[in-house]
Amino acid sequence: MDEEYDVIVLGTGLKECILSGILSVDGLKVLHMDRNDYYGGESTSLNLAKIWKRFKGSDTTPDHLGVSKEYNVDMVPKFMMANGALVRVLIRTSVTKYLNFKAVDGSFVYNNGKIHKVPATDVEALKSNLMGLFEKRRARKFFIYVQDYEEDDAKSHEGLNLHKVTTRELISKYGLEDDTIDFIGHALALHRDDSYLDEPAIDTVKRMKLYSESLARFQGGSPYIYPLYGLGELPQAFARLSAVYGGTYMLNKPECKVEFDESGKAFGVTSEGETAKCKKVVCDPSYLPDKVKKVGRVARAICIMKHPIPDTKDSHSVQIILPKKQLKRKSDMYVFCCSYAHNVAPKGKFIAFVSTEAETDKPEIELKPGIDLLGPVEETFFDMYDRYEPVNAAEEDNCFLTTSYDATTHFETTVKDVLALYSKITGKELDLSVDLNAASAGENDAA
């Protein structure tokens, strides 16, 4: 332990593991420690006995739910956009060789009390029952503009500078109705609130293009992919990557106390009486609670079922976004469902999560609109956790803290945090220009 490292990473949550992996690949000397004896931190994956113990205080599970070890239930379940930043990181670091992916069957949006497939192209807009005939035509024109838009081809801009024109101004050009704008902004572009409407349209257009290009990648029903056996494999895959490039891992290290010099800069971490020195510390909020602030709470329900969610075309894996306007809430609600098809539950069993930014302290009431979509449920576990964001100045104390996981059921916001931290730590952008086809061999059954 008495060595000096470029970076010490505390916590083996997904964000911390990705960072330790890519920093190791960059040639930095990395020590990775965790007070727990397992990988994953808040984003760990649990079998049924561990879920029962966590939520019900006993590890004796009922027989009708099947064998405990056949459950791999992610505590922070999130799908990956097939062409998104996380997949690019996986390809760039060759972590794809440690994982097998499978395409996610469906992507839906809740509108006027019903579930609808999210239309992502001009052809799908015409088929969608989300809109009336005239609105379909208007939406089709907008989708064609987005599909044809290329940043370096001025002809495709139709005289609009999307770095200056707001999303609201761009959409008004096509005369789209509020409900249409709602599903485009929240289920296609994956915005979490409506501030995007008054921001430059380029971001929303890029997000829509990412969605439709990811959708086209496997010709499936959604733009998402998900690892077989769930996300629990991901932190370990990045841990292996770090080890290959010389990173050192230590689990079950009690305390992990960050040491500071007189000027308030972190210079090492002490555990069991030994101090490892370092230039920088990366950690999750639980290791430095005085350097974060609480910014919200996530309410979630974990449900075990023996059927797919109704009205999702019997999809074994699916995301449903319930935009906040539809529920008269301040934030969107998310439904995530996966099954034995992704090896996360015994044969015949489905796992559904319903999550949202908590606005009350009663998750069972607050999450009801999402739970009501699931049909009969065999078992439900309710949970709430606080969300934290760092408030420190990393350039002054050498501490780089990740933010807590939000309520979304996709990885886009998580990766944004990782890439921003990488830039802060190294002073450079992570190059994500990769050959996306390089991952196809690992994407088992992704069709």
C-alpha positions as CSV (number, residue, x, y, z in Angstrom):
1,M,0.0,0.0,0.0
2,D,2.9,2.4,0.7
3,E,3.3,3.2,-3.0
4,E,2.4,6.4,-4.8
5,Y,-0.4,6.4,-7.4
6,D,-1.5,8.9,-10.0
7,V,-5.1,8.3,-9.0
8,I,-6.9,6.4,-6.2
9,V,-10.5,5.5,-7.0
10,L,-12.8,4.8,-4.1
11,G,-16.0,2.7,-4.7
12,T,-16.6,0.2,-7.4
13,G,-19.9,1.6,-8.8
14,L,-20.2,1.6,-12.5
15,K,-19.0,5.3,-12.9
16,E,-15.9,4.7,-10.8
17,C,-15.1,1.4,-12.6
18,I,-15.4,3.1,-16.0
19,L,-13.1,5.9,-14.9
20,S,-10.5,3.6,-13.4
21,G,-10.5,1.5,-16.6
22,I,-10.1,4.4,-19.0
23,L,-7.5,6.1,-16.8
24,S,-5.5,2.9,-16.6
25,V,-5.6,2.6,-20.4
26,D,-4.3,6.1,-20.6
27,G,-1.2,4.9,-18.7
28,L,-2.0,6.3,-15.3
29,K,-1.1,4.3,-12.2
30,V,-4.4,3.5,-10.6
31,L,-5.3,2.0,-7.2
32,H,-9.0,1.1,-6.8
33,M,-10.4,0.4,-3.3
34,D,-13.9,-0.3,-1.9
35,R,-15.1,-0.7,1.7
36,N,-17.5,-3.4,0.4
37,D,-16.6,-7.0,-0.4
38,Y,-18.4,-6.9,-3.7
39,Y,-18.4,-4.9,-6.9
40,G,-21.0,-2.4,-7.9
41,G,-21.6,-0.1,-5.0
42,E,-25.1,1.5,-5.4
43,S,-25.3,0.0,-8.9
44,T,-24.7,-3.5,-7.8
45,S,-26.7,-6.5,-9.0
46,L,-28.4,-8.8,-6.5
47,N,-29.9,-12.3,-6.4
48,L,-33.3,-12.9,-4.9
49,A,-32.0,-13.9,-1.4
50,K,-30.1,-10.6,-1.2
51,I,-33.0,-8.6,-2.4
52,W,-35.2,-10.3,0.2
53,K,-32.7,-9.6,2.9
54,R,-32.3,-6.0,1.9
55,F,-36.0,-5.1,1.7
56,K,-37.7,-7.7,4.0
57,G,-35.0,-8.5,6.5
58,S,-34.8,-12.2,5.8
59,D,-33.0,-14.3,3.1
60,T,-35.7,-17.1,3.1
61,T,-37.4,-16.6,-0.3
62,P,-40.8,-18.1,-1.3
63,D,-40.6,-21.2,-3.6
64,H,-43.0,-19.9,-6.2
65,L,-40.4,-17.2,-7.2
66,G,-37.9,-19.8,-8.3
67,V,-34.1,-20.2,-7.6
68,S,-32.5,-17.3,-5.9
69,K,-29.2,-17.5,-7.9
70,E,-31.0,-17.3,-11.2
71,Y,-31.9,-13.7,-10.4
72,N,-29.4,-10.9,-11.4
73,V,-31.4,-7.8,-10.5
74,D,-29.7,-4.5,-11.1
75,M,-30.3,-1.9,-8.4
76,V,-29.8,0.9,-10.9
77,P,-31.1,-0.6,-14.1
78,K,-30.3,1.3,-17.3
79,F,-30.4,0.4,-21.0
80,M,-27.6,1.5,-23.3
81,M,-28.2,3.4,-26.6
82,A,-26.8,1.1,-29.3
83,N,-24.8,4.0,-30.8
84,G,-24.4,5.9,-27.6
85,A,-21.4,7.1,-25.6
86,L,-21.2,4.1,-23.3
87,V,-21.1,1.7,-26.2
88,R,-18.3,3.8,-27.7
89,V,-16.4,3.7,-24.5
90,L,-16.8,-0.1,-24.4
91,I,-15.5,-0.4,-27.9
92,R,-12.6,2.0,-27.4
93,T,-11.5,0.1,-24.4
94,S,-12.2,-3.4,-25.8
95,V,-14.4,-4.2,-22.8
96,T,-16.9,-5.7,-25.3
97,K,-14.8,-8.9,-25.2
98,Y,-15.9,-9.4,-21.6
99,L,-19.6,-9.0,-22.3
100,N,-22.5,-10.3,-24.4
101,F,-25.3,-7.9,-25.4
102,K,-28.9,-8.5,-26.5
103,A,-31.1,-6.0,-28.2
104,V,-34.0,-4.6,-26.1
105,D,-37.4,-5.4,-27.7
106,G,-39.4,-2.2,-27.2
107,S,-39.4,1.5,-26.6
108,F,-42.7,3.0,-25.6
109,V,-44.2,6.3,-24.4
110,Y,-47.3,6.9,-22.2
111,N,-49.8,9.3,-23.8
112,N,-53.4,10.1,-22.9
113,G,-53.7,7.0,-20.7
114,K,-52.2,4.5,-23.2
115,I,-48.9,3.0,-24.2
116,H,-47.6,3.7,-27.7
117,K,-44.4,2.7,-29.5
118,V,-42.1,5.7,-29.8
119,P,-42.0,6.7,-33.5
120,A,-38.4,7.6,-34.5
121,T,-38.6,8.0,-38.3
122,D,-40.8,9.6,-40.9
123,V,-42.2,6.1,-41.8
124,E,-43.0,5.3,-38.2
125,A,-44.6,8.8,-37.7
126,L,-47.1,8.0,-40.5
127,K,-48.0,4.6,-38.9
128,S,-48.2,5.9,-35.3
129,N,-51.5,6.0,-33.5
130,L,-50.1,8.7,-31.2
131,M,-51.2,11.4,-33.7
132,G,-54.1,12.3,-35.9
133,L,-53.8,12.3,-39.8
134,F,-52.7,16.0,-40.2
135,E,-50.3,15.9,-37.2
136,K,-48.7,12.7,-38.7
137,R,-47.9,14.7,-41.9
138,R,-46.4,17.6,-39.9
139,A,-44.4,15.2,-37.7
140,R,-43.2,13.3,-40.8
141,K,-41.8,16.5,-42.3
142,F,-40.0,17.3,-39.1
143,F,-38.5,13.8,-38.8
144,I,-37.3,14.1,-42.4
145,Y,-35.6,17.4,-41.6
146,V,-33.8,15.8,-38.6
147,Q,-32.9,12.6,-40.5
148,D,-31.4,14.7,-43.4
149,Y,-29.6,17.2,-41.2
150,E,-25.8,17.0,-41.3
151,E,-23.8,19.6,-39.4
152,D,-21.2,20.0,-42.1
153,D,-23.7,20.2,-45.0
154,A,-25.2,23.7,-45.1
155,K,-27.8,22.6,-47.7
156,S,-29.4,20.3,-45.1
157,H,-29.8,23.2,-42.7
158,E,-32.6,24.9,-44.7
159,G,-31.2,28.3,-43.7
160,L,-31.4,27.6,-40.0
161,N,-28.4,27.9,-37.7
162,L,-29.3,25.3,-35.0
163,H,-26.6,26.6,-32.7
164,K,-28.6,29.8,-32.4
165,V,-32.2,28.8,-33.2
166,T,-34.0,27.3,-30.1
167,T,-35.8,24.0,-30.2
168,R,-39.0,25.8,-29.6
169,E,-38.4,28.0,-32.7
170,L,-37.4,25.0,-34.8
171,I,-40.5,22.9,-33.8
172,S,-42.9,25.9,-34.3
173,K,-41.8,26.0,-38.0
174,Y,-43.6,22.6,-38.3
175,G,-46.6,23.6,-36.2
176,L,-46.5,20.5,-34.0
177,E,-49.0,20.0,-31.2
178,D,-48.0,19.9,-27.5
179,D,-48.5,16.1,-27.1
180,T,-46.2,15.5,-30.1
181,I,-43.6,17.9,-28.7
182,D,-43.9,16.1,-25.4
183,F,-43.0,12.6,-26.7
184,I,-40.3,14.0,-29.0
185,G,-38.6,15.8,-26.2
186,H,-38.9,13.2,-23.5
187,A,-39.1,9.8,-25.2
188,L,-37.0,10.4,-28.3
189,A,-34.5,13.1,-27.3
190,L,-34.6,11.8,-23.7
191,H,-34.7,15.3,-22.0
192,R,-35.6,15.2,-18.3
193,D,-37.3,18.6,-18.2
194,D,-38.6,21.2,-20.7
195,S,-35.7,23.7,-20.4
196,Y,-34.4,22.2,-23.8
197,L,-37.2,24.1,-25.6
198,D,-35.4,27.4,-25.0
199,E,-31.9,26.1,-25.7
200,P,-30.1,25.7,-29.1
201,A,-31.9,23.1,-31.2
202,I,-28.6,21.4,-32.2
203,D,-28.6,19.3,-29.0
204,T,-32.1,18.0,-29.5
205,V,-31.6,17.2,-33.2
206,K,-28.4,15.3,-32.3
207,R,-30.2,13.3,-29.6
208,M,-33.0,12.4,-32.1
209,K,-30.5,11.3,-34.7
210,L,-28.7,9.2,-32.1
211,Y,-32.0,7.5,-31.2
212,S,-33.0,6.8,-34.9
213,E,-29.4,5.6,-35.9
214,S,-29.3,3.3,-32.8
215,L,-32.8,2.0,-33.7
216,A,-31.6,1.2,-37.2
217,R,-28.5,-0.6,-36.0
218,F,-30.2,-3.9,-35.2
219,Q,-33.5,-3.4,-37.0
220,G,-35.2,-4.2,-33.7
221,G,-38.1,-2.5,-31.8
222,S,-35.9,-0.2,-29.8
223,P,-32.6,1.7,-29.9
224,Y,-31.3,0.0,-26.8
225,I,-29.1,-2.9,-25.9
226,Y,-28.5,-4.6,-22.5
227,P,-25.9,-7.1,-21.3
228,L,-26.9,-10.7,-20.7
229,Y,-26.9,-11.3,-16.9
230,G,-27.5,-7.5,-16.4
231,L,-25.2,-4.6,-15.6
232,G,-23.5,-6.4,-12.7
233,E,-21.0,-7.7,-15.3
234,L,-20.0,-4.1,-16.3
235,P,-18.1,-2.9,-13.3
236,Q,-16.2,-6.2,-13.2
237,A,-15.4,-5.9,-16.9
238,F,-13.9,-2.5,-16.4
239,A,-12.0,-3.8,-13.3
240,R,-10.5,-6.5,-15.5
241,L,-9.5,-3.9,-18.0
242,S,-7.8,-1.7,-15.4
243,A,-5.9,-4.8,-14.1
244,V,-4.7,-5.6,-17.6
245,Y,-3.2,-2.1,-17.8
246,G,-1.6,-2.3,-14.4
247,G,-4.4,-1.1,-12.1
248,T,-4.5,-2.5,-8.6
249,Y,-7.8,-3.5,-7.0
250,M,-8.5,-3.9,-3.2
251,L,-12.0,-4.9,-2.0
252,N,-13.2,-5.1,1.6
253,K,-10.9,-2.3,2.8
254,P,-12.5,-0.7,5.9
255,E,-12.8,3.0,6.4
256,C,-10.8,4.3,3.3
257,K,-10.1,7.7,4.8
258,V,-9.0,10.4,2.4
259,E,-6.0,12.3,3.8
260,F,-5.6,16.1,3.2
261,D,-2.5,18.3,3.6
262,E,-2.5,21.8,5.3
263,S,-3.7,23.5,2.2
264,G,-6.7,21.2,1.9
265,K,-5.4,19.1,-1.0
266,A,-5.9,15.3,-0.9
267,F,-2.6,13.4,-1.0
268,G,-3.6,9.8,-0.1
269,V,-6.0,7.3,1.4
270,T,-5.6,5.4,4.7
271,S,-7.0,2.0,5.4
272,E,-6.0,-0.5,8.2
273,G,-3.2,1.8,9.3
274,E,-1.5,2.1,5.9
275,T,-1.6,5.2,3.6
276,A,-1.3,5.0,-0.1
277,K,-0.2,8.3,-1.6
278,C,-1.7,9.8,-4.8
279,K,-2.1,13.0,-6.9
280,K,-5.9,12.7,-7.3
281,V,-8.8,11.0,-5.6
282,V,-11.9,9.8,-7.5
283,C,-14.9,8.6,-5.4
284,D,-18.6,8.3,-5.1
285,P,-20.4,10.7,-2.7
286,S,-20.4,8.3,0.2
287,Y,-16.6,8.6,0.7
288,L,-16.6,12.4,1.1
289,P,-20.0,13.3,2.4
290,D,-18.9,16.9,3.4
291,K,-18.1,17.6,-0.3
292,V,-21.5,16.9,-1.7
293,K,-25.0,18.3,-1.4
294,K,-28.4,16.5,-1.5
295,V,-30.2,17.5,-4.7
296,G,-33.1,15.2,-4.7
297,R,-34.5,11.7,-4.0
298,V,-35.3,8.8,-6.3
299,A,-38.4,6.7,-5.6
300,R,-38.5,3.2,-7.2
301,A,-40.5,0.0,-7.2
302,I,-39.0,-3.4,-8.1
303,C,-41.6,-5.8,-9.3
304,I,-41.4,-9.5,-10.0
305,M,-44.0,-10.8,-12.6
306,K,-44.7,-13.8,-14.7
307,H,-45.7,-12.1,-17.9
308,P,-44.6,-9.2,-20.2
309,I,-46.1,-5.7,-19.6
310,P,-49.5,-5.6,-21.3
311,D,-49.8,-3.6,-24.6
312,T,-46.0,-3.8,-25.3
313,K,-46.4,-6.5,-28.0
314,D,-45.2,-9.2,-25.6
315,S,-41.8,-7.5,-25.3
316,H,-39.4,-9.4,-23.0
317,S,-37.4,-6.2,-22.5
318,V,-38.9,-2.7,-22.7
319,Q,-38.6,0.9,-21.6
320,I,-41.7,3.1,-21.2
321,I,-41.3,6.8,-20.5
322,L,-44.2,8.6,-18.8
323,P,-43.7,12.3,-19.6
324,K,-44.3,14.6,-16.6
325,K,-47.1,16.6,-18.4
326,Q,-49.1,13.4,-18.9
327,L,-49.0,12.7,-15.1
328,K,-49.2,16.4,-14.0
329,R,-45.9,15.9,-12.2
330,K,-42.7,17.9,-12.0
331,S,-40.6,15.0,-13.4
332,D,-40.9,12.1,-15.8
333,M,-41.6,8.5,-14.7
334,Y,-39.7,5.6,-16.1
335,V,-40.6,1.9,-16.5
336,F,-37.9,-0.7,-17.2
337,C,-38.6,-4.3,-17.8
338,C,-36.3,-7.3,-18.5
339,S,-36.8,-11.0,-18.2
340,Y,-35.2,-14.5,-18.4
341,A,-34.4,-13.7,-22.0
342,H,-31.6,-11.5,-20.7
343,N,-30.7,-14.1,-18.0
344,V,-31.7,-11.8,-15.2
345,A,-34.5,-14.0,-13.8
346,P,-35.6,-17.7,-13.8
347,K,-37.5,-19.0,-16.9
348,G,-40.9,-17.4,-17.0
349,K,-40.1,-14.5,-14.7
350,F,-40.0,-10.8,-15.6
351,I,-38.4,-8.0,-13.5
352,A,-39.9,-4.5,-13.8
353,F,-38.7,-1.2,-12.2
354,V,-40.7,1.9,-11.9
355,S,-38.7,5.0,-11.0
356,T,-39.0,8.7,-10.7
357,E,-37.6,11.8,-9.0
358,A,-39.5,11.7,-5.7
359,E,-41.9,14.5,-5.0
360,T,-43.4,12.9,-1.8
361,D,-42.2,10.4,0.8
362,K,-44.9,7.8,-0.3
363,P,-43.4,5.8,-3.2
364,E,-46.3,3.3,-3.3
365,I,-48.7,6.2,-4.1
366,E,-46.4,8.2,-6.2
367,L,-45.3,5.3,-8.5
368,K,-48.9,4.0,-9.0
369,P,-49.3,5.4,-12.6
370,G,-46.3,3.3,-13.7
371,I,-47.2,0.2,-11.5
372,D,-50.7,0.2,-12.9
373,L,-49.3,-0.4,-16.4
374,L,-47.6,-3.6,-15.3
375,G,-50.6,-5.9,-14.9
376,P,-50.6,-8.5,-12.1
377,V,-47.5,-8.5,-9.9
378,E,-46.2,-11.4,-7.8
379,E,-44.0,-9.3,-5.5
380,T,-43.2,-5.6,-5.1
381,F,-40.3,-3.9,-3.2
382,F,-40.4,-0.1,-2.6
383,D,-37.2,1.9,-2.1
384,M,-36.1,5.5,-1.9
385,Y,-32.5,6.9,-2.1
386,D,-31.0,10.4,-1.9
387,R,-29.2,11.9,-4.9
388,Y,-26.0,13.9,-4.3
389,E,-23.9,16.2,-6.4
390,P,-20.4,17.4,-5.6
391,V,-20.0,21.0,-4.4
392,N,-16.2,21.1,-4.1
393,A,-13.6,22.7,-6.4
394,A,-11.6,19.7,-7.7
395,E,-8.7,22.0,-8.8
396,E,-8.3,23.1,-5.2
397,D,-8.6,19.8,-3.3
398,N,-7.7,17.1,-6.0
399,C,-11.0,15.3,-5.3
400,F,-13.2,14.3,-8.2
401,L,-16.6,13.1,-7.1
402,T,-19.2,11.3,-9.2
403,T,-22.9,12.3,-8.9
404,S,-25.6,9.9,-7.7
405,Y,-27.6,7.9,-10.2
406,D,-30.8,9.5,-11.4
407,A,-34.2,8.0,-12.0
408,T,-33.7,7.5,-15.8
409,T,-33.7,4.0,-17.2
410,H,-31.1,4.7,-19.9
411,F,-27.4,5.5,-19.6
412,E,-27.1,8.8,-21.5
413,T,-27.0,11.0,-18.3
414,T,-24.6,8.6,-16.5
415,V,-22.0,8.6,-19.3
416,K,-22.2,12.4,-19.5
417,D,-21.0,12.6,-15.9
418,V,-18.2,10.1,-16.5
419,L,-16.9,12.0,-19.6
420,A,-17.1,15.3,-17.8
421,L,-15.0,13.9,-14.9
422,Y,-12.5,12.3,-17.3
423,S,-11.9,15.7,-18.9
424,K,-11.5,17.4,-15.4
425,I,-9.1,14.7,-14.3
426,T,-6.9,14.6,-17.5
427,G,-7.5,18.0,-19.0
428,K,-8.5,16.4,-22.4
429,E,-11.6,15.0,-24.1
430,L,-12.1,11.3,-24.4
431,D,-11.9,10.3,-28.1
432,L,-15.0,8.4,-28.9
433,S,-14.6,8.2,-32.6
434,V,-14.7,4.4,-33.0
435,D,-15.9,1.8,-35.5
436,L,-19.3,0.9,-34.0
437,N,-19.3,-2.3,-36.0
438,A,-16.4,-3.5,-33.8
439,A,-19.0,-4.4,-31.1
440,S,-21.3,-6.4,-33.2
441,A,-19.6,-9.7,-32.6
442,G,-20.2,-9.3,-28.9
443,E,-23.8,-8.2,-29.3
444,N,-25.2,-11.7,-28.9
445,D,-28.6,-12.1,-30.5
446,A,-28.8,-8.4,-31.0
447,A,-31.3,-8.7,-33.8
